[in-house]
Amino acid sequence: MSRPRKPDFWDDRETTPKDVAPGAANRLKVLKELIQHALSTEPLDASLVAKWHTACFSGLSYVGVNDECFLGA
């Protein structure tokens, strides 16, 4: 008998078509911004990282609008 799966911190829960496409689009957008920033001379700061973090999870069904764990905290 197997034990129930323990929730994983890294499990992004993008298992439905409702979240898979937007999640991939969010990450692609952020990846492009990361590359652009890496090629610039601009310093990296916490507010920029928080912005990218928010953008990765924005609009996904399992993320609450005020969920600080997912939105840039």
CHARMM internal coordinates of N, CA and C (Angstrom, degrees):
IC EDIT
DIST 1 N 1 CA 1.4556
DIST 1 CA 1 C 1.5236
ANGL 1 N 1 CA 1 C 108.66
DIST 1 C 2 N 1.3122
ANGL 1 CA 1 C 2 N 116.30
DIHE 1 N 1 CA 1 C 2 N 129.03
DIST 2 N 2 CA 1.4655
ANGL 1 C 2 N 2 CA 119.19
DIHE 1 CA 1 C 2 N 2 CA -178.71
DIST 2 CA 2 C 1.5252
ANGL 2 N 2 CA 2 C 110.45
DIHE 1 C 2 N 2 CA 2 C -90.87
DIST 2 C 3 N 1.3026
ANGL 2 CA 2 C 3 N 113.98
DIHE 2 N 2 CA 2 C 3 N 149.55
DIST 3 N 3 CA 1.4637
ANGL 2 C 3 N 3 CA 119.64
DIHE 2 CA 2 C 3 N 3 CA 178.03
DIST 3 CA 3 C 1.5220
ANGL 3 N 3 CA 3 C 109.75
DIHE 2 C 3 N 3 CA 3 C -81.87
DIST 3 C 4 N 1.3274
ANGL 3 CA 3 C 4 N 117.22
DIHE 3 N 3 CA 3 C 4 N 153.36
DIST 4 N 4 CA 1.4713
ANGL 3 C 4 N 4 CA 119.41
DIHE 3 CA 3 C 4 N 4 CA 176.47
DIST 4 CA 4 C 1.5229
ANGL 4 N 4 CA 4 C 110.06
DIHE 3 C 4 N 4 CA 4 C -60.15
DIST 4 C 5 N 1.2833
ANGL 4 CA 4 C 5 N 115.81
DIHE 4 N 4 CA 4 C 5 N 144.89
DIST 5 N 5 CA 1.4612
ANGL 4 C 5 N 5 CA 121.14
DIHE 4 CA 4 C 5 N 5 CA -179.90
DIST 5 CA 5 C 1.5188
ANGL 5 N 5 CA 5 C 109.99
DIHE 4 C 5 N 5 CA 5 C -68.21
DIST 5 C 6 N 1.3113
ANGL 5 CA 5 C 6 N 114.99
DIHE 5 N 5 CA 5 C 6 N 128.03
DIST 6 N 6 CA 1.4596
ANGL 5 C 6 N 6 CA 121.04
DIHE 5 CA 5 C 6 N 6 CA 176.77
DIST 6 CA 6 C 1.5288
ANGL 6 N 6 CA 6 C 108.96
DIHE 5 C 6 N 6 CA 6 C -73.73
DIST 6 C 7 N 1.3346
ANGL 6 CA 6 C 7 N 117.97
DIHE 6 N 6 CA 6 C 7 N 136.20
DIST 7 N 7 CA 1.4716
ANGL 6 C 7 N 7 CA 119.23
DIHE 6 CA 6 C 7 N 7 CA 178.19
DIST 7 CA 7 C 1.5246
ANGL 7 N 7 CA 7 C 110.84
DIHE 6 C 7 N 7 CA 7 C -56.89
DIST 7 C 8 N 1.2827
ANGL 7 CA 7 C 8 N 115.60
DIHE 7 N 7 CA 7 C 8 N 136.61
DIST 8 N 8 CA 1.4622
ANGL 7 C 8 N 8 CA 122.00
DIHE 7 CA 7 C 8 N 8 CA -178.76
DIST 8 CA 8 C 1.5221
ANGL 8 N 8 CA 8 C 109.26
DIHE 7 C 8 N 8 CA 8 C -104.75
DIST 8 C 9 N 1.3243
ANGL 8 CA 8 C 9 N 116.35
DIHE 8 N 8 CA 8 C 9 N 129.55
DIST 9 N 9 CA 1.4576
ANGL 8 C 9 N 9 CA 121.49
DIHE 8 CA 8 C 9 N 9 CA 178.98
DIST 9 CA 9 C 1.5266
ANGL 9 N 9 CA 9 C 111.26
DIHE 8 C 9 N 9 CA 9 C -54.91
DIST 9 C 10 N 1.3301
ANGL 9 CA 9 C 10 N 116.94
DIHE 9 N 9 CA 9 C 10 N -35.85
DIST 10 N 10 CA 1.4540
ANGL 9 C 10 N 10 CA 120.95
DIHE 9 CA 9 C 10 N 10 CA -174.74
DIST 10 CA 10 C 1.5239
ANGL 10 N 10 CA 10 C 112.82
DIHE 9 C 10 N 10 CA 10 C -87.92
DIST 10 C 11 N 1.3237
ANGL 10 CA 10 C 11 N 118.55
DIHE 10 N 10 CA 10 C 11 N -3.15
DIST 11 N 11 CA 1.4595
ANGL 10 C 11 N 11 CA 121.44
DIHE 10 CA 10 C 11 N 11 CA 179.99
DIST 11 CA 11 C 1.5201
ANGL 11 N 11 CA 11 C 109.03
DIHE 10 C 11 N 11 CA 11 C -70.96
DIST 11 C 12 N 1.3244
ANGL 11 CA 11 C 12 N 117.20
DIHE 11 N 11 CA 11 C 12 N 110.19
DIST 12 N 12 CA 1.4622
ANGL 11 C 12 N 12 CA 120.00
DIHE 11 CA 11 C 12 N 12 CA -175.79
DIST 12 CA 12 C 1.5262
ANGL 12 N 12 CA 12 C 112.58
DIHE 11 C 12 N 12 CA 12 C -80.55
DIST 12 C 13 N 1.2984
ANGL 12 CA 12 C 13 N 117.95
DIHE 12 N 12 CA 12 C 13 N -7.15
DIST 13 N 13 CA 1.4691
ANGL 12 C 13 N 13 CA 124.66
DIHE 12 CA 12 C 13 N 13 CA 175.36
DIST 13 CA 13 C 1.5233
ANGL 13 N 13 CA 13 C 114.12
DIHE 12 C 13 N 13 CA 13 C 59.50
DIST 13 C 14 N 1.3009
ANGL 13 CA 13 C 14 N 117.47
DIHE 13 N 13 CA 13 C 14 N 21.56
DIST 14 N 14 CA 1.4572
ANGL 13 C 14 N 14 CA 119.90
DIHE 13 CA 13 C 14 N 14 CA 177.59
DIST 14 CA 14 C 1.5285
ANGL 14 N 14 CA 14 C 108.49
DIHE 13 C 14 N 14 CA 14 C -86.47
DIST 14 C 15 N 1.3148
ANGL 14 CA 14 C 15 N 115.43
DIHE 14 N 14 CA 14 C 15 N 74.11
DIST 15 N 15 CA 1.4592
ANGL 14 C 15 N 15 CA 120.14
DIHE 14 CA 14 C 15 N 15 CA -176.46
DIST 15 CA 15 C 1.5174
ANGL 15 N 15 CA 15 C 113.10
DIHE 14 C 15 N 15 CA 15 C -109.78
DIST 15 C 16 N 1.3061
ANGL 15 CA 15 C 16 N 117.74
DIHE 15 N 15 CA 15 C 16 N -4.38
DIST 16 N 16 CA 1.4628
ANGL 15 C 16 N 16 CA 120.44
DIHE 15 CA 15 C 16 N 16 CA 179.45
DIST 16 CA 16 C 1.5212
ANGL 16 N 16 CA 16 C 109.32
DIHE 15 C 16 N 16 CA 16 C -111.13
DIST 16 C 17 N 1.3249
ANGL 16 CA 16 C 17 N 117.28
DIHE 16 N 16 CA 16 C 17 N 150.94
DIST 17 N 17 CA 1.4702
ANGL 16 C 17 N 17 CA 119.61
DIHE 16 CA 16 C 17 N 17 CA 177.53
DIST 17 CA 17 C 1.5245
ANGL 17 N 17 CA 17 C 111.97
DIHE 16 C 17 N 17 CA 17 C -56.25
DIST 17 C 18 N 1.3249
ANGL 17 CA 17 C 18 N 115.22
DIHE 17 N 17 CA 17 C 18 N -27.54
DIST 18 N 18 CA 1.4631
ANGL 17 C 18 N 18 CA 120.05
DIHE 17 CA 17 C 18 N 18 CA 179.07
DIST 18 CA 18 C 1.5322
ANGL 18 N 18 CA 18 C 111.52
DIHE 17 C 18 N 18 CA 18 C -60.61
DIST 18 C 19 N 1.3413
ANGL 18 CA 18 C 19 N 117.12
DIHE 18 N 18 CA 18 C 19 N -31.41
DIST 19 N 19 CA 1.4677
ANGL 18 C 19 N 19 CA 120.98
DIHE 18 CA 18 C 19 N 19 CA -178.27
DIST 19 CA 19 C 1.5206
ANGL 19 N 19 CA 19 C 114.36
DIHE 18 C 19 N 19 CA 19 C -108.11
DIST 19 C 20 N 1.3320
ANGL 19 CA 19 C 20 N 118.50
DIHE 19 N 19 CA 19 C 20 N -24.63
DIST 20 N 20 CA 1.4656
ANGL 19 C 20 N 20 CA 120.58
DIHE 19 CA 19 C 20 N 20 CA -175.14
DIST 20 CA 20 C 1.5298
ANGL 20 N 20 CA 20 C 111.41
DIHE 19 C 20 N 20 CA 20 C -62.99
DIST 20 C 21 N 1.3061
ANGL 20 CA 20 C 21 N 117.56
DIHE 20 N 20 CA 20 C 21 N -52.23
DIST 21 N 21 CA 1.4734
ANGL 20 C 21 N 21 CA 120.26
DIHE 20 CA 20 C 21 N 21 CA -177.52
DIST 21 CA 21 C 1.5303
ANGL 21 N 21 CA 21 C 112.07
DIHE 20 C 21 N 21 CA 21 C -64.66
DIST 21 C 22 N 1.3460
ANGL 21 CA 21 C 22 N 118.75
DIHE 21 N 21 CA 21 C 22 N -49.17
DIST 22 N 22 CA 1.4665
ANGL 21 C 22 N 22 CA 117.96
DIHE 21 CA 21 C 22 N 22 CA 178.34
DIST 22 CA 22 C 1.5344
ANGL 22 N 22 CA 22 C 112.52
DIHE 21 C 22 N 22 CA 22 C -63.32
DIST 22 C 23 N 1.3364
ANGL 22 CA 22 C 23 N 117.34
DIHE 22 N 22 CA 22 C 23 N -37.01
DIST 23 N 23 CA 1.4657
ANGL 22 C 23 N 23 CA 120.36
DIHE 22 CA 22 C 23 N 23 CA 179.15
DIST 23 CA 23 C 1.5222
ANGL 23 N 23 CA 23 C 111.35
DIHE 22 C 23 N 23 CA 23 C -62.78
DIST 23 C 24 N 1.3387
ANGL 23 CA 23 C 24 N 116.20
DIHE 23 N 23 CA 23 C 24 N -43.49
DIST 24 N 24 CA 1.4705
ANGL 23 C 24 N 24 CA 120.20
DIHE 23 CA 23 C 24 N 24 CA 178.04
DIST 24 CA 24 C 1.5262
ANGL 24 N 24 CA 24 C 110.82
DIHE 23 C 24 N 24 CA 24 C -65.45
DIST 24 C 25 N 1.3226
ANGL 24 CA 24 C 25 N 116.71
DIHE 24 N 24 CA 24 C 25 N -41.24
DIST 25 N 25 CA 1.4704
ANGL 24 C 25 N 25 CA 120.31
DIHE 24 CA 24 C 25 N 25 CA 178.96
DIST 25 CA 25 C 1.5258
ANGL 25 N 25 CA 25 C 110.92
DIHE 24 C 25 N 25 CA 25 C -64.11
DIST 25 C 26 N 1.3325
ANGL 25 CA 25 C 26 N 116.47
DIHE 25 N 25 CA 25 C 26 N -41.48
DIST 26 N 26 CA 1.4717
ANGL 25 C 26 N 26 CA 120.42
DIHE 25 CA 25 C 26 N 26 CA 177.85
DIST 26 CA 26 C 1.5274
ANGL 26 N 26 CA 26 C 110.55
DIHE 25 C 26 N 26 CA 26 C -59.68
DIST 26 C 27 N 1.3344
ANGL 26 CA 26 C 27 N 116.29
DIHE 26 N 26 CA 26 C 27 N -47.66
DIST 27 N 27 CA 1.4702
ANGL 26 C 27 N 27 CA 119.81
DIHE 26 CA 26 C 27 N 27 CA -177.82
DIST 27 CA 27 C 1.5262
ANGL 27 N 27 CA 27 C 111.62
DIHE 26 C 27 N 27 CA 27 C -66.18
DIST 27 C 28 N 1.3266
ANGL 27 CA 27 C 28 N 117.27
DIHE 27 N 27 CA 27 C 28 N -36.57
DIST 28 N 28 CA 1.4704
ANGL 27 C 28 N 28 CA 120.14
DIHE 27 CA 27 C 28 N 28 CA 177.94
DIST 28 CA 28 C 1.5250
ANGL 28 N 28 CA 28 C 110.68
DIHE 27 C 28 N 28 CA 28 C -63.49
DIST 28 C 29 N 1.3176
ANGL 28 CA 28 C 29 N 115.86
DIHE 28 N 28 CA 28 C 29 N -43.85
DIST 29 N 29 CA 1.4728
ANGL 28 C 29 N 29 CA 120.33
DIHE 28 CA 28 C 29 N 29 CA 178.73
DIST 29 CA 29 C 1.5358
ANGL 29 N 29 CA 29 C 110.39
DIHE 28 C 29 N 29 CA 29 C -60.65
DIST 29 C 30 N 1.3249
ANGL 29 CA 29 C 30 N 115.85
DIHE 29 N 29 CA 29 C 30 N -46.23
DIST 30 N 30 CA 1.4698
ANGL 29 C 30 N 30 CA 120.00
DIHE 29 CA 29 C 30 N 30 CA -179.27
DIST 30 CA 30 C 1.5277
ANGL 30 N 30 CA 30 C 110.56
DIHE 29 C 30 N 30 CA 30 C -66.20
DIST 30 C 31 N 1.3319
ANGL 30 CA 30 C 31 N 117.40
DIHE 30 N 30 CA 30 C 31 N -39.85
DIST 31 N 31 CA 1.4608
ANGL 30 C 31 N 31 CA 120.15
DIHE 30 CA 30 C 31 N 31 CA 178.90
DIST 31 CA 31 C 1.5270
ANGL 31 N 31 CA 31 C 110.71
DIHE 30 C 31 N 31 CA 31 C -60.08
DIST 31 C 32 N 1.3264
ANGL 31 CA 31 C 32 N 116.78
DIHE 31 N 31 CA 31 C 32 N -42.59
DIST 32 N 32 CA 1.4713
ANGL 31 C 32 N 32 CA 119.91
DIHE 31 CA 31 C 32 N 32 CA 177.73
DIST 32 CA 32 C 1.5300
ANGL 32 N 32 CA 32 C 110.85
DIHE 31 C 32 N 32 CA 32 C -61.44
DIST 32 C 33 N 1.3304
ANGL 32 CA 32 C 33 N 116.35
DIHE 32 N 32 CA 32 C 33 N -41.61
DIST 33 N 33 CA 1.4728
ANGL 32 C 33 N 33 CA 120.04
DIHE 32 CA 32 C 33 N 33 CA 178.31
DIST 33 CA 33 C 1.5305
ANGL 33 N 33 CA 33 C 111.23
DIHE 32 C 33 N 33 CA 33 C -66.29
DIST 33 C 34 N 1.3261
ANGL 33 CA 33 C 34 N 116.90
DIHE 33 N 33 CA 33 C 34 N -38.96
DIST 34 N 34 CA 1.4662
ANGL 33 C 34 N 34 CA 120.75
DIHE 33 CA 33 C 34 N 34 CA 178.00
DIST 34 CA 34 C 1.5274
ANGL 34 N 34 CA 34 C 111.11
DIHE 33 C 34 N 34 CA 34 C -61.71
DIST 34 C 35 N 1.3134
ANGL 34 CA 34 C 35 N 116.18
DIHE 34 N 34 CA 34 C 35 N -44.68
DIST 35 N 35 CA 1.4652
ANGL 34 C 35 N 35 CA 120.28
DIHE 34 CA 34 C 35 N 35 CA 179.72
DIST 35 CA 35 C 1.5262
ANGL 35 N 35 CA 35 C 110.26
DIHE 34 C 35 N 35 CA 35 C -64.65
DIST 35 C 36 N 1.3226
ANGL 35 CA 35 C 36 N 115.70
DIHE 35 N 35 CA 35 C 36 N -45.02
DIST 36 N 36 CA 1.4690
ANGL 35 C 36 N 36 CA 119.34
DIHE 35 CA 35 C 36 N 36 CA 178.78
DIST 36 CA 36 C 1.5286
ANGL 36 N 36 CA 36 C 110.56
DIHE 35 C 36 N 36 CA 36 C -59.47
DIST 36 C 37 N 1.3203
ANGL 36 CA 36 C 37 N 116.48
DIHE 36 N 36 CA 36 C 37 N -42.55
DIST 37 N 37 CA 1.4562
ANGL 36 C 37 N 37 CA 120.06
DIHE 36 CA 36 C 37 N 37 CA 179.30
DIST 37 CA 37 C 1.5311
ANGL 37 N 37 CA 37 C 111.27
DIHE 36 C 37 N 37 CA 37 C -66.19
DIST 37 C 38 N 1.3230
ANGL 37 CA 37 C 38 N 116.48
DIHE 37 N 37 CA 37 C 38 N -41.48
DIST 38 N 38 CA 1.4678
ANGL 37 C 38 N 38 CA 120.42
DIHE 37 CA 37 C 38 N 38 CA -179.77
DIST 38 CA 38 C 1.5267
ANGL 38 N 38 CA 38 C 111.78
DIHE 37 C 38 N 38 CA 38 C -61.38
DIST 38 C 39 N 1.3081
ANGL 38 CA 38 C 39 N 116.42
DIHE 38 N 38 CA 38 C 39 N -31.39
DIST 39 N 39 CA 1.4625
ANGL 38 C 39 N 39 CA 120.61
DIHE 38 CA 38 C 39 N 39 CA 179.86
DIST 39 CA 39 C 1.5227
ANGL 39 N 39 CA 39 C 113.13
DIHE 38 C 39 N 39 CA 39 C -84.63
DIST 39 C 40 N 1.3193
ANGL 39 CA 39 C 40 N 116.63
DIHE 39 N 39 CA 39 C 40 N -6.08
DIST 40 N 40 CA 1.4604
ANGL 39 C 40 N 40 CA 120.76
DIHE 39 CA 39 C 40 N 40 CA -179.90
DIST 40 CA 40 C 1.5283
ANGL 40 N 40 CA 40 C 110.38
DIHE 39 C 40 N 40 CA 40 C -94.33
DIST 40 C 41 N 1.3091
ANGL 40 CA 40 C 41 N 114.85
DIHE 40 N 40 CA 40 C 41 N 179.17
DIST 41 N 41 CA 1.4660
ANGL 40 C 41 N 41 CA 119.75
DIHE 40 CA 40 C 41 N 41 CA 176.46
DIST 41 CA 41 C 1.5263
ANGL 41 N 41 CA 41 C 111.10
DIHE 40 C 41 N 41 CA 41 C -104.22
DIST 41 C 42 N 1.3333
ANGL 41 CA 41 C 42 N 116.15
DIHE 41 N 41 CA 41 C 42 N 7.09
DIST 42 N 42 CA 1.4625
ANGL 41 C 42 N 42 CA 120.73
DIHE 41 CA 41 C 42 N 42 CA -179.39
DIST 42 CA 42 C 1.5274
ANGL 42 N 42 CA 42 C 110.79
DIHE 41 C 42 N 42 CA 42 C -68.94
DIST 42 C 43 N 1.3320
ANGL 42 CA 42 C 43 N 116.84
DIHE 42 N 42 CA 42 C 43 N 139.52
DIST 43 N 43 CA 1.4662
ANGL 42 C 43 N 43 CA 118.71
DIHE 42 CA 42 C 43 N 43 CA 177.28
DIST 43 CA 43 C 1.5298
ANGL 43 N 43 CA 43 C 110.88
DIHE 42 C 43 N 43 CA 43 C -72.18
DIST 43 C 44 N 1.3037
ANGL 43 CA 43 C 44 N 115.48
DIHE 43 N 43 CA 43 C 44 N 151.57
DIST 44 N 44 CA 1.4613
ANGL 43 C 44 N 44 CA 121.55
DIHE 43 CA 43 C 44 N 44 CA 176.88
DIST 44 CA 44 C 1.5196
ANGL 44 N 44 CA 44 C 108.08
DIHE 43 C 44 N 44 CA 44 C -90.71
DIST 44 C 45 N 1.3224
ANGL 44 CA 44 C 45 N 116.44
DIHE 44 N 44 CA 44 C 45 N 132.84
DIST 45 N 45 CA 1.4588
ANGL 44 C 45 N 45 CA 119.24
DIHE 44 CA 44 C 45 N 45 CA 177.31
DIST 45 CA 45 C 1.5248
ANGL 45 N 45 CA 45 C 110.17
DIHE 44 C 45 N 45 CA 45 C -135.16
DIST 45 C 46 N 1.3115
ANGL 45 CA 45 C 46 N 115.44
DIHE 45 N 45 CA 45 C 46 N 168.26
DIST 46 N 46 CA 1.4631
ANGL 45 C 46 N 46 CA 121.43
DIHE 45 CA 45 C 46 N 46 CA -174.84
DIST 46 CA 46 C 1.5215
ANGL 46 N 46 CA 46 C 112.63
DIHE 45 C 46 N 46 CA 46 C -62.87
DIST 46 C 47 N 1.3130
ANGL 46 CA 46 C 47 N 117.92
DIHE 46 N 46 CA 46 C 47 N -33.93
DIST 47 N 47 CA 1.4662
ANGL 46 C 47 N 47 CA 119.44
DIHE 46 CA 46 C 47 N 47 CA -178.80
DIST 47 CA 47 C 1.5273
ANGL 47 N 47 CA 47 C 111.36
DIHE 46 C 47 N 47 CA 47 C -67.07
DIST 47 C 48 N 1.3126
ANGL 47 CA 47 C 48 N 117.46
DIHE 47 N 47 CA 47 C 48 N -34.27
DIST 48 N 48 CA 1.4583
ANGL 47 C 48 N 48 CA 120.88
DIHE 47 CA 47 C 48 N 48 CA 177.61
DIST 48 CA 48 C 1.5305
ANGL 48 N 48 CA 48 C 110.72
DIHE 47 C 48 N 48 CA 48 C -69.74
DIST 48 C 49 N 1.3071
ANGL 48 CA 48 C 49 N 116.73
DIHE 48 N 48 CA 48 C 49 N -41.94
DIST 49 N 49 CA 1.4646
ANGL 48 C 49 N 49 CA 120.81
DIHE 48 CA 48 C 49 N 49 CA 177.00
DIST 49 CA 49 C 1.5279
ANGL 49 N 49 CA 49 C 110.02
DIHE 48 C 49 N 49 CA 49 C -62.76
DIST 49 C 50 N 1.3247
ANGL 49 CA 49 C 50 N 117.56
DIHE 49 N 49 CA 49 C 50 N -41.94
DIST 50 N 50 CA 1.4678
ANGL 49 C 50 N 50 CA 121.67
DIHE 49 CA 49 C 50 N 50 CA 177.88
DIST 50 CA 50 C 1.5279
ANGL 50 N 50 CA 50 C 110.58
DIHE 49 C 50 N 50 CA 50 C -63.09
DIST 50 C 51 N 1.3236
ANGL 50 CA 50 C 51 N 117.21
DIHE 50 N 50 CA 50 C 51 N -38.47
DIST 51 N 51 CA 1.4718
ANGL 50 C 51 N 51 CA 121.30
DIHE 50 CA 50 C 51 N 51 CA 177.85
DIST 51 CA 51 C 1.5263
ANGL 51 N 51 CA 51 C 110.38
DIHE 50 C 51 N 51 CA 51 C -62.20
DIST 51 C 52 N 1.3401
ANGL 51 CA 51 C 52 N 116.75
DIHE 51 N 51 CA 51 C 52 N -44.87
DIST 52 N 52 CA 1.4651
ANGL 51 C 52 N 52 CA 120.34
DIHE 51 CA 51 C 52 N 52 CA 179.05
DIST 52 CA 52 C 1.5233
ANGL 52 N 52 CA 52 C 110.96
DIHE 51 C 52 N 52 CA 52 C -65.54
DIST 52 C 53 N 1.3134
ANGL 52 CA 52 C 53 N 116.61
DIHE 52 N 52 CA 52 C 53 N -39.69
DIST 53 N 53 CA 1.4640
ANGL 52 C 53 N 53 CA 121.10
DIHE 52 CA 52 C 53 N 53 CA 179.32
DIST 53 CA 53 C 1.5260
ANGL 53 N 53 CA 53 C 110.01
DIHE 52 C 53 N 53 CA 53 C -62.29
DIST 53 C 54 N 1.3106
ANGL 53 CA 53 C 54 N 116.61
DIHE 53 N 53 CA 53 C 54 N -45.00
DIST 54 N 54 CA 1.4644
ANGL 53 C 54 N 54 CA 121.28
DIHE 53 CA 53 C 54 N 54 CA 177.74
DIST 54 CA 54 C 1.5249
ANGL 54 N 54 CA 54 C 110.30
DIHE 53 C 54 N 54 CA 54 C -60.99
DIST 54 C 55 N 1.3260
ANGL 54 CA 54 C 55 N 116.61
DIHE 54 N 54 CA 54 C 55 N -43.64
DIST 55 N 55 CA 1.4624
ANGL 54 C 55 N 55 CA 120.86
DIHE 54 CA 54 C 55 N 55 CA -178.51
DIST 55 CA 55 C 1.5330
ANGL 55 N 55 CA 55 C 111.95
DIHE 54 C 55 N 55 CA 55 C -63.83
DIST 55 C 56 N 1.3162
ANGL 55 CA 55 C 56 N 117.91
DIHE 55 N 55 CA 55 C 56 N -33.33
DIST 56 N 56 CA 1.4690
ANGL 55 C 56 N 56 CA 120.85
DIHE 55 CA 55 C 56 N 56 CA 179.49
DIST 56 CA 56 C 1.5271
ANGL 56 N 56 CA 56 C 111.76
DIHE 55 C 56 N 56 CA 56 C -63.85
DIST 56 C 57 N 1.3139
ANGL 56 CA 56 C 57 N 118.04
DIHE 56 N 56 CA 56 C 57 N -36.73
DIST 57 N 57 CA 1.4595
ANGL 56 C 57 N 57 CA 121.81
DIHE 56 CA 56 C 57 N 57 CA -173.37
DIST 57 CA 57 C 1.5307
ANGL 57 N 57 CA 57 C 113.93
DIHE 56 C 57 N 57 CA 57 C -105.01
DIST 57 C 58 N 1.2961
ANGL 57 CA 57 C 58 N 117.72
DIHE 57 N 57 CA 57 C 58 N -3.64
DIST 58 N 58 CA 1.4529
ANGL 57 C 58 N 58 CA 121.60
DIHE 57 CA 57 C 58 N 58 CA -176.43
DIST 58 CA 58 C 1.5298
ANGL 58 N 58 CA 58 C 111.44
DIHE 57 C 58 N 58 CA 58 C -62.64
DIST 58 C 59 N 1.3269
ANGL 58 CA 58 C 59 N 115.60
DIHE 58 N 58 CA 58 C 59 N 132.32
DIST 59 N 59 CA 1.4530
ANGL 58 C 59 N 59 CA 120.86
DIHE 58 CA 58 C 59 N 59 CA 175.08
DIST 59 CA 59 C 1.5107
ANGL 59 N 59 CA 59 C 116.64
DIHE 58 C 59 N 59 CA 59 C 82.43
DIST 59 C 60 N 1.3305
ANGL 59 CA 59 C 60 N 118.40
DIHE 59 N 59 CA 59 C 60 N 1.64
DIST 60 N 60 CA 1.4588
ANGL 59 C 60 N 60 CA 120.29
DIHE 59 CA 59 C 60 N 60 CA 179.48
DIST 60 CA 60 C 1.5197
ANGL 60 N 60 CA 60 C 110.07
DIHE 59 C 60 N 60 CA 60 C -83.26
DIST 60 C 61 N 1.3141
ANGL 60 CA 60 C 61 N 116.34
DIHE 60 N 60 CA 60 C 61 N 144.25
DIST 61 N 61 CA 1.4703
ANGL 60 C 61 N 61 CA 121.03
DIHE 60 CA 60 C 61 N 61 CA -171.18
DIST 61 CA 61 C 1.5231
ANGL 61 N 61 CA 61 C 113.72
DIHE 60 C 61 N 61 CA 61 C -64.05
DIST 61 C 62 N 1.3200
ANGL 61 CA 61 C 62 N 118.39
DIHE 61 N 61 CA 61 C 62 N -28.54
DIST 62 N 62 CA 1.4641
ANGL 61 C 62 N 62 CA 120.80
DIHE 61 CA 61 C 62 N 62 CA -175.90
DIST 62 CA 62 C 1.5271
ANGL 62 N 62 CA 62 C 113.27
DIHE 61 C 62 N 62 CA 62 C -91.63
DIST 62 C 63 N 1.3141
ANGL 62 CA 62 C 63 N 117.01
DIHE 62 N 62 CA 62 C 63 N 3.77
DIST 63 N 63 CA 1.4635
ANGL 62 C 63 N 63 CA 121.02
DIHE 62 CA 62 C 63 N 63 CA -178.69
DIST 63 CA 63 C 1.5268
ANGL 63 N 63 CA 63 C 108.85
DIHE 62 C 63 N 63 CA 63 C -110.84
DIST 63 C 64 N 1.3268
ANGL 63 CA 63 C 64 N 115.91
DIHE 63 N 63 CA 63 C 64 N 119.74
DIST 64 N 64 CA 1.4558
ANGL 63 C 64 N 64 CA 120.23
DIHE 63 CA 63 C 64 N 64 CA 176.72
DIST 64 CA 64 C 1.5204
ANGL 64 N 64 CA 64 C 110.92
DIHE 63 C 64 N 64 CA 64 C -72.79
DIST 64 C 65 N 1.2981
ANGL 64 CA 64 C 65 N 116.49
DIHE 64 N 64 CA 64 C 65 N 150.84
DIST 65 N 65 CA 1.4655
ANGL 64 C 65 N 65 CA 121.95
DIHE 64 CA 64 C 65 N 65 CA -178.10
DIST 65 CA 65 C 1.5289
ANGL 65 N 65 CA 65 C 111.51
DIHE 64 C 65 N 65 CA 65 C -58.34
DIST 65 C 66 N 1.3186
ANGL 65 CA 65 C 66 N 117.05
DIHE 65 N 65 CA 65 C 66 N -32.76
DIST 66 N 66 CA 1.4675
ANGL 65 C 66 N 66 CA 120.98
DIHE 65 CA 65 C 66 N 66 CA -178.68
DIST 66 CA 66 C 1.5221
ANGL 66 N 66 CA 66 C 112.75
DIHE 65 C 66 N 66 CA 66 C -106.98
DIST 66 C 67 N 1.3145
ANGL 66 CA 66 C 67 N 117.61
DIHE 66 N 66 CA 66 C 67 N 20.33
DIST 67 N 67 CA 1.4613
ANGL 66 C 67 N 67 CA 121.61
DIHE 66 CA 66 C 67 N 67 CA -177.14
DIST 67 CA 67 C 1.5262
ANGL 67 N 67 CA 67 C 110.30
DIHE 66 C 67 N 67 CA 67 C -80.96
DIST 67 C 68 N 1.3206
ANGL 67 CA 67 C 68 N 116.58
DIHE 67 N 67 CA 67 C 68 N 96.59
DIST 68 N 68 CA 1.4681
ANGL 67 C 68 N 68 CA 121.03
DIHE 67 CA 67 C 68 N 68 CA -175.46
DIST 68 CA 68 C 1.5280
ANGL 68 N 68 CA 68 C 112.96
DIHE 67 C 68 N 68 CA 68 C -65.40
DIST 68 C 69 N 1.3230
ANGL 68 CA 68 C 69 N 117.46
DIHE 68 N 68 CA 68 C 69 N -25.17
DIST 69 N 69 CA 1.4689
ANGL 68 C 69 N 69 CA 119.67
DIHE 68 CA 68 C 69 N 69 CA 178.75
DIST 69 CA 69 C 1.5109
ANGL 69 N 69 CA 69 C 110.77
DIHE 68 C 69 N 69 CA 69 C -64.24
DIST 69 C 70 N 1.3186
ANGL 69 CA 69 C 70 N 117.45
DIHE 69 N 69 CA 69 C 70 N -30.60
DIST 70 N 70 CA 1.4536
ANGL 69 C 70 N 70 CA 121.16
DIHE 69 CA 69 C 70 N 70 CA -179.03
DIST 70 CA 70 C 1.5083
ANGL 70 N 70 CA 70 C 113.83
DIHE 69 C 70 N 70 CA 70 C -102.80
DIST 70 C 71 N 1.3023
ANGL 70 CA 70 C 71 N 118.07
DIHE 70 N 70 CA 70 C 71 N -25.52
DIST 71 N 71 CA 1.4534
ANGL 70 C 71 N 71 CA 119.90
DIHE 70 CA 70 C 71 N 71 CA -171.12
DIST 71 CA 71 C 1.5114
ANGL 71 N 71 CA 71 C 113.56
DIHE 70 C 71 N 71 CA 71 C -107.36
DIST 71 C 72 N 1.2974
ANGL 71 CA 71 C 72 N 116.11
DIHE 71 N 71 CA 71 C 72 N 71.76
DIST 72 N 72 CA 1.4442
ANGL 71 C 72 N 72 CA 121.51
DIHE 71 CA 71 C 72 N 72 CA 168.70
DIST 72 CA 72 C 1.5202
ANGL 72 N 72 CA 72 C 117.62
DIHE 71 C 72 N 72 CA 72 C 81.96
DIST 72 C 73 N 1.3071
ANGL 72 CA 72 C 73 N 118.06
DIHE 72 N 72 CA 72 C 73 N 6.46
DIST 73 N 73 CA 1.4734
ANGL 72 C 73 N 73 CA 118.65
DIHE 72 CA 72 C 73 N 73 CA -178.70
DIST 73 CA 73 C 1.5091
ANGL 73 N 73 CA 73 C 110.88
DIHE 72 C 73 N 73 CA 73 C -80.28
END
COOR INIT
IC SEED 1 N 1 CA 1 C
IC BUILD
